[in-house]
C-alpha cells in the first residue's frame, strides 16, 4: 500500500512539473524505485521494491529524456520525500548533477541546510537532520536533443 501511494505521488508531481516548465511536448520522464540490499558476497544490489519494511533503503531513479530537436536549459525536477521516509544523501551514490534540498518545497538550498540553535548562551549553526528534508531538486543545466539524464536519490523507510 505505501509503495502505491509513493508511485502515485511521484507520478502526480512529475505530471505537474513538466507542463509547468513548458517542456510537455519535448521531455518525457520515468521514475523507478528499487530496494537496496547486499547479496551474500557483500555486493550492493538493487532489487524489487514492491514491498519494503522499516529500515530498508530505497533508491529512486528518475530519467528525463529530451525528445525535442534542440537543447533544453535549466531543467529543475523536484522529488518529494514521501511520508514515512527520510532522505539519505550521505549514503546516496548521487548522480553527477547538482542538487538542492528543501524543508518545505518552496525554499531550496545546497546540502546540508544549517539551522541555528542556542547553546551555552551562544547561537551556533548545526546541519538539519536528514529526516527533516522533504524535497530534493536537481539542477540540470542543459539536456541536449535525444539525451537522457538519470537522477538518483536514496531514502530510508522509517
Secondary structure, DSSP 8 states (H G I E B T S, - for coil): -HHHHHHHHHHHHHHHHHHHHT-TTTEEEEEEEEEEEE-TTS-EEEEE-SS--TT-EEEEEEEEEE-SSS-EEEE--EEE--TTEEE-TTT----SSEEEEESSSS-EESSS-EEEEEETTEEEEEE--GGG--EEEEEEEEE-TT-EEEEEEEEEE-
